[in-house]
Amino acid sequence: MKEYKNSIRNVGFFSALGEHELEMVSRIAYAKTFDKGYQMFEEGEKRDTLYIVLKGRVKVSVYDENGREYILDIIGKDGFFGELSLFEELSGFATVMTLETSDLLVIRRNDFMGLLMENPTFAVSVIRELSTRLRAANEKLKTFAFLGVEGRILKYLTGIGERSGVKVKDRVIIENGPTQIEIASACGCSRETVSRMIKSLVEKGRISVLKKQYTLRPVYSPQNRVD
C-alpha cells in the first residue's frame, strides 16, 4: 500500500489530499500489468475506471473515417486517464493502447464516488484538475488553428517535456521520446513532413536528437502560420 500512496501523491489529481485521504485512496486501488501493444479499450467502449501510470507509457488516439490515427496524448509515469468515467457511465472518446509493458494503478467508479461524497476537500481537488485539463484541450485546439507544422511539432514536444522531461540548466531532455510516426499522428501531418521539420529545428539549434532522446533548447515561439 505504501508504494501506491507515494505514486498517488505525485499525481495532480490527488495532490491536495492529506495522509489520511491518500491512505483511503490507496486502499481502493490495485495494480495491473499490461503487455506492450495491449489495447485497453476502444473508442465508444463503456468505461468506469481511472488509471494511473506507475511504469511505462500509453497512447490515447482517435481514428478518422479512413482509419488514419491521430494521437491525442502519450501518457507516462504518474500520468492518468479515464477520470471522467468515474462520475457517470460514458462511452470513451478515444482508443488507449500501451506503447510498452506498463504497470497501471486501477481505481473503480463505485469506490471513487464513495470517497468523493465522504471528502469535500478531495472533491474540490478533482474539480480543479478537470478545469486544468479542459484548458489544456482548448490550448491544443488553438495550437492547431494558428501554428504551422513546425510550430505544432515543437509545441507537441514541449508539452511532453513539461510533463515528463528532465530539466538541465536551460534545456529539457526527453528520454525515450515519441517516434516520428507518433509525432505525425499527433500533429496532423505525414511522417516525411515530420522528418523535414525535425531536421529544420535541429539546423536552427532549437532541438537536438540522439536516437529517441530529444533535447529542447531555450524557449522558441514560432511565428509561422498555417502552411
MILOVO-723081 format. One record per residue (C-alpha): z, y, x; residue number from 1; residue in one letter. Coordinates in pm, whole numbers, plus 50000, padded with zeros to 5 digits. Layout:
<z:Z	y:Y	x:X	nr:NUM	rest:a> .
...
! end
This chain:
<z:50000	y:50000	x:50000	nr:1	rest:m> .
<z:50079	y:50242	x:50282	nr:2	rest:k> .
<z:49723	y:50237	x:50418	nr:3	rest:e> .
<z:49591	y:50304	x:50067	nr:4	rest:y> .
<z:49821	y:50601	x:50027	nr:5	rest:k> .
<z:49706	y:50750	x:50357	nr:6	rest:n> .
<z:49341	y:50716	x:50254	nr:7	rest:s> .
<z:49407	y:50865	x:49910	nr:8	rest:i> .
<z:49588	y:51160	x:50069	nr:9	rest:r> .
<z:49274	y:51259	x:50263	nr:10	rest:n> .
<z:49059	y:51292	x:49951	nr:11	rest:v> .
<z:49036	y:51639	x:49795	nr:12	rest:g> .
<z:49060	y:51481	x:49452	nr:13	rest:f> .
<z:49421	y:51381	x:49527	nr:14	rest:f> .
<z:49522	y:51642	x:49785	nr:15	rest:s> .
<z:49769	y:51825	x:49557	nr:16	rest:a> .
<z:49979	y:51516	x:49491	nr:17	rest:l> .
<z:50327	y:51469	x:49631	nr:18	rest:g> .
<z:50459	y:51150	x:49786	nr:19	rest:e> .
<z:50574	y:51006	x:49454	nr:20	rest:h> .
<z:50238	y:51068	x:49285	nr:21	rest:e> .
<z:50048	y:50926	x:49582	nr:22	rest:l> .
<z:50260	y:50615	x:49560	nr:23	rest:e> .
<z:50176	y:50588	x:49189	nr:24	rest:m> .
<z:49803	y:50612	x:49259	nr:25	rest:v> .
<z:49821	y:50358	x:49541	nr:26	rest:s> .
<z:49983	y:50109	x:49302	nr:27	rest:r> .
<z:49690	y:50118	x:49060	nr:28	rest:i> .
<z:49427	y:50097	x:49337	nr:29	rest:a> .
<z:49283	y:49794	x:49512	nr:30	rest:y> .
<z:49030	y:49746	x:49792	nr:31	rest:a> .
<z:48700	y:49562	x:49770	nr:32	rest:k> .
<z:48433	y:49492	x:50033	nr:33	rest:t> .
<z:48061	y:49529	x:49956	nr:34	rest:f> .
<z:47785	y:49396	x:50181	nr:35	rest:d> .
<z:47510	y:49618	x:50321	nr:36	rest:k> .
<z:47235	y:49680	x:50066	nr:37	rest:g> .
<z:47455	y:49586	x:49771	nr:38	rest:y> .
<z:47356	y:49771	x:49454	nr:39	rest:q> .
<z:47687	y:49858	x:49298	nr:40	rest:m> .
<z:47532	y:49982	x:48975	nr:41	rest:f> .
<z:47207	y:50114	x:48837	nr:42	rest:e> .
<z:47115	y:50439	x:48668	nr:43	rest:e> .
<z:47207	y:50409	x:48299	nr:44	rest:g> .
<z:47473	y:50141	x:48351	nr:45	rest:e> .
<z:47813	y:50194	x:48185	nr:46	rest:k> .
<z:48092	y:50275	x:48431	nr:47	rest:r> .
<z:48468	y:50309	x:48417	nr:48	rest:d> .
<z:48570	y:50327	x:48782	nr:49	rest:t> .
<z:48645	y:50576	x:49060	nr:50	rest:l> .
<z:48558	y:50460	x:49412	nr:51	rest:y> .
<z:48694	y:50597	x:49741	nr:52	rest:i> .
<z:48514	y:50501	x:50062	nr:53	rest:v> .
<z:48760	y:50355	x:50313	nr:54	rest:l> .
<z:48490	y:50243	x:50556	nr:55	rest:k> .
<z:48110	y:50252	x:50556	nr:56	rest:g> .
<z:47857	y:50461	x:50362	nr:57	rest:r> .
<z:47689	y:50453	x:50023	nr:58	rest:v> .
<z:47388	y:50645	x:49890	nr:59	rest:k> .
<z:47351	y:50797	x:49545	nr:60	rest:v> .
<z:46989	y:50803	x:49425	nr:61	rest:s> .
<z:46766	y:50866	x:49125	nr:62	rest:v> .
<z:46407	y:50749	x:49075	nr:63	rest:y> .
<z:46114	y:50920	x:48906	nr:64	rest:d> .
<z:45865	y:50753	x:48670	nr:65	rest:e> .
<z:45657	y:50641	x:48968	nr:66	rest:n> .
<z:45951	y:50471	x:49135	nr:67	rest:g> .
<z:45994	y:50732	x:49407	nr:68	rest:r> .
<z:46353	y:50757	x:49527	nr:69	rest:e> .
<z:46540	y:51087	x:49557	nr:70	rest:y> .
<z:46870	y:51066	x:49744	nr:71	rest:i> .
<z:47128	y:51298	x:49590	nr:72	rest:l> .
<z:47405	y:51224	x:49836	nr:73	rest:d> .
<z:47526	y:50997	x:50115	nr:74	rest:i> .
<z:47899	y:50938	x:50091	nr:75	rest:i> .
<z:48106	y:50832	x:50391	nr:76	rest:g> .
<z:48470	y:50772	x:50477	nr:77	rest:k> .
<z:48718	y:50942	x:50240	nr:78	rest:d> .
<z:48437	y:51048	x:50007	nr:79	rest:g> .
<z:48442	y:50937	x:49645	nr:80	rest:f> .
<z:48222	y:50894	x:49339	nr:81	rest:f> .
<z:48241	y:50783	x:48976	nr:82	rest:g> .
<z:48512	y:51031	x:48880	nr:83	rest:e> .
<z:48353	y:51143	x:48552	nr:84	rest:l> .
<z:48355	y:50788	x:48417	nr:85	rest:s> .
<z:48735	y:50792	x:48435	nr:86	rest:l> .
<z:48753	y:51034	x:48142	nr:87	rest:f> .
<z:48516	y:50861	x:47899	nr:88	rest:e> .
<z:48264	y:50580	x:47891	nr:89	rest:e> .
<z:47944	y:50724	x:48039	nr:90	rest:l> .
<z:47610	y:50588	x:48147	nr:91	rest:s> .
<z:47569	y:50659	x:48518	nr:92	rest:g> .
<z:47304	y:50918	x:48601	nr:93	rest:f> .
<z:47220	y:50759	x:48937	nr:94	rest:a> .
<z:47196	y:50433	x:49129	nr:95	rest:t> .
<z:47454	y:50365	x:49401	nr:96	rest:v> .
<z:47390	y:50130	x:49693	nr:97	rest:m> .
<z:47574	y:50058	x:50017	nr:98	rest:t> .
<z:47398	y:50157	x:50341	nr:99	rest:l> .
<z:47621	y:49928	x:50546	nr:100	rest:e> .
<z:47906	y:49687	x:50484	nr:101	rest:t> .
<z:48162	y:49908	x:50311	nr:102	rest:s> .
<z:48527	y:49888	x:50208	nr:103	rest:d> .
<z:48597	y:50081	x:49889	nr:104	rest:l> .
<z:48919	y:50163	x:49708	nr:105	rest:l> .
<z:48885	y:50100	x:49334	nr:106	rest:v> .
<z:49069	y:50281	x:49052	nr:107	rest:i> .
<z:49002	y:50191	x:48686	nr:108	rest:r> .
<z:48984	y:50434	x:48395	nr:109	rest:r> .
<z:49273	y:50298	x:48187	nr:110	rest:n> .
<z:49515	y:50316	x:48479	nr:111	rest:d> .
<z:49388	y:50660	x:48583	nr:112	rest:f> .
<z:49416	y:50811	x:48234	nr:113	rest:m> .
<z:49774	y:50692	x:48207	nr:114	rest:g> .
<z:49852	y:50869	x:48534	nr:115	rest:l> .
<z:49689	y:51193	x:48416	nr:116	rest:l> .
<z:49888	y:51201	x:48094	nr:117	rest:m> .
<z:50213	y:51146	x:48279	nr:118	rest:e> .
<z:50149	y:51403	x:48556	nr:119	rest:n> .
<z:50023	y:51757	x:48464	nr:120	rest:p> .
<z:50008	y:51862	x:48832	nr:121	rest:t> .
<z:49773	y:51577	x:48905	nr:122	rest:f> .
<z:49560	y:51676	x:48602	nr:123	rest:a> .
<z:49521	y:52033	x:48734	nr:124	rest:v> .
<z:49412	y:51899	x:49076	nr:125	rest:s> .
<z:49147	y:51687	x:48907	nr:126	rest:v> .
<z:49009	y:51986	x:48713	nr:127	rest:i> .
<z:48982	y:52194	x:49031	nr:128	rest:r> .
<z:48793	y:51923	x:49214	nr:129	rest:e> .
<z:48548	y:51878	x:48926	nr:130	rest:l> .
<z:48483	y:52252	x:48937	nr:131	rest:s> .
<z:48414	y:52234	x:49312	nr:132	rest:t> .
<z:48162	y:51953	x:49267	nr:133	rest:r> .
<z:47986	y:52144	x:48988	nr:134	rest:l> .
<z:47947	y:52446	x:49218	nr:135	rest:r> .
<z:47807	y:52218	x:49490	nr:136	rest:a> .
<z:47549	y:52080	x:49245	nr:137	rest:a> .
<z:47444	y:52432	x:49146	nr:138	rest:n> .
<z:47412	y:52528	x:49514	nr:139	rest:e> .
<z:47183	y:52231	x:49573	nr:140	rest:k> .
<z:46958	y:52343	x:49286	nr:141	rest:l> .
<z:46936	y:52693	x:49436	nr:142	rest:k> .
<z:46854	y:52543	x:49775	nr:143	rest:t> .
<z:46554	y:52358	x:49636	nr:144	rest:f> .
<z:46437	y:52665	x:49444	nr:145	rest:a> .
<z:46438	y:52917	x:49729	nr:146	rest:f> .
<z:46413	y:52736	x:50063	nr:147	rest:l> .
<z:46108	y:52585	x:50226	nr:148	rest:g> .
<z:46107	y:52228	x:50356	nr:149	rest:v> .
<z:46254	y:52317	x:50695	nr:150	rest:e> .
<z:46535	y:52510	x:50529	nr:151	rest:g> .
<z:46610	y:52226	x:50287	nr:152	rest:r> .
<z:46631	y:51975	x:50572	nr:153	rest:i> .
<z:46866	y:52194	x:50772	nr:154	rest:l> .
<z:47077	y:52265	x:50464	nr:155	rest:k> .
<z:47099	y:51892	x:50394	nr:156	rest:y> .
<z:47207	y:51809	x:50750	nr:157	rest:l> .
<z:47456	y:52096	x:50747	nr:158	rest:t> .
<z:47612	y:51956	x:50430	nr:159	rest:g> .
<z:47658	y:51616	x:50594	nr:160	rest:i> .
<z:47805	y:51787	x:50899	nr:161	rest:g> .
<z:48056	y:51976	x:50685	nr:162	rest:e> .
<z:48168	y:51657	x:50511	nr:163	rest:r> .
<z:48175	y:51404	x:50793	nr:164	rest:s> .
<z:48067	y:51571	x:51119	nr:165	rest:g> .
<z:48282	y:51636	x:51427	nr:166	rest:v> .
<z:48313	y:52000	x:51537	nr:167	rest:k> .
<z:48287	y:52053	x:51913	nr:168	rest:v> .
<z:48321	y:52422	x:52005	nr:169	rest:k> .
<z:48041	y:52599	x:51813	nr:170	rest:d> .
<z:47849	y:52281	x:51732	nr:171	rest:r> .
<z:47880	y:51998	x:51481	nr:172	rest:v> .
<z:47795	y:51639	x:51573	nr:173	rest:i> .
<z:47688	y:51387	x:51309	nr:174	rest:i> .
<z:47726	y:51028	x:51427	nr:175	rest:e> .
<z:47515	y:50761	x:51254	nr:176	rest:n> .
<z:47321	y:51026	x:51063	nr:177	rest:g> .
<z:47058	y:50973	x:50791	nr:178	rest:p> .
<z:46720	y:50819	x:50863	nr:179	rest:t> .
<z:46402	y:51023	x:50820	nr:180	rest:q> .
<z:46329	y:50830	x:50501	nr:181	rest:i> .
<z:46672	y:50923	x:50363	nr:182	rest:e> .
<z:46617	y:51288	x:50458	nr:183	rest:i> .
<z:46275	y:51284	x:50291	nr:184	rest:a> .
<z:46419	y:51144	x:49970	nr:185	rest:s> .
<z:46700	y:51400	x:49964	nr:186	rest:a> .
<z:46473	y:51697	x:50039	nr:187	rest:c> .
<z:46174	y:51611	x:49823	nr:188	rest:g> .
<z:45911	y:51564	x:50093	nr:189	rest:c> .
<z:45735	y:51290	x:50291	nr:190	rest:s> .
<z:45873	y:51115	x:50599	nr:191	rest:r> .
<z:45585	y:51260	x:50800	nr:192	rest:e> .
<z:45686	y:51611	x:50696	nr:193	rest:t> .
<z:46046	y:51539	x:50795	nr:194	rest:v> .
<z:45928	y:51425	x:51138	nr:195	rest:s> .
<z:45736	y:51751	x:51189	nr:196	rest:r> .
<z:46022	y:51969	x:51065	nr:197	rest:m> .
<z:46280	y:51788	x:51281	nr:198	rest:i> .
<z:46055	y:51841	x:51583	nr:199	rest:k> .
<z:46024	y:52210	x:51492	nr:200	rest:s> .
<z:46402	y:52251	x:51458	nr:201	rest:l> .
<z:46455	y:52080	x:51795	nr:202	rest:v> .
<z:46199	y:52309	x:51960	nr:203	rest:e> .
<z:46374	y:52614	x:51812	nr:204	rest:k> .
<z:46706	y:52493	x:51950	nr:205	rest:g> .
<z:46862	y:52463	x:51606	nr:206	rest:r> .
<z:46942	y:52093	x:51641	nr:207	rest:i> .
<z:46921	y:51811	x:51893	nr:208	rest:s> .
<z:46864	y:51446	x:51808	nr:209	rest:v> .
<z:46958	y:51131	x:52000	nr:210	rest:l> .
<z:46868	y:50820	x:51801	nr:211	rest:k> .
<z:47080	y:50862	x:51483	nr:212	rest:k> .
<z:47308	y:51130	x:51627	nr:213	rest:q> .
<z:47239	y:51488	x:51519	nr:214	rest:y> .
<z:47392	y:51792	x:51687	nr:215	rest:t> .
<z:47379	y:52112	x:51481	nr:216	rest:l> .
<z:47370	y:52436	x:51678	nr:217	rest:r> .
<z:47521	y:52770	x:51566	nr:218	rest:p> .
<z:47456	y:52874	x:51206	nr:219	rest:v> .
<z:47092	y:52908	x:51110	nr:220	rest:y> .
<z:46983	y:53083	x:50788	nr:221	rest:s> .
<z:46615	y:53001	x:50743	nr:222	rest:p> .
<z:46414	y:53271	x:50569	nr:223	rest:q> .
<z:46110	y:53061	x:50489	nr:224	rest:n> .
<z:46032	y:53041	x:50118	nr:225	rest:r> .
<z:45879	y:52757	x:49918	nr:226	rest:v> .
<z:45583	y:52609	x:50106	nr:227	rest:d> .
! end
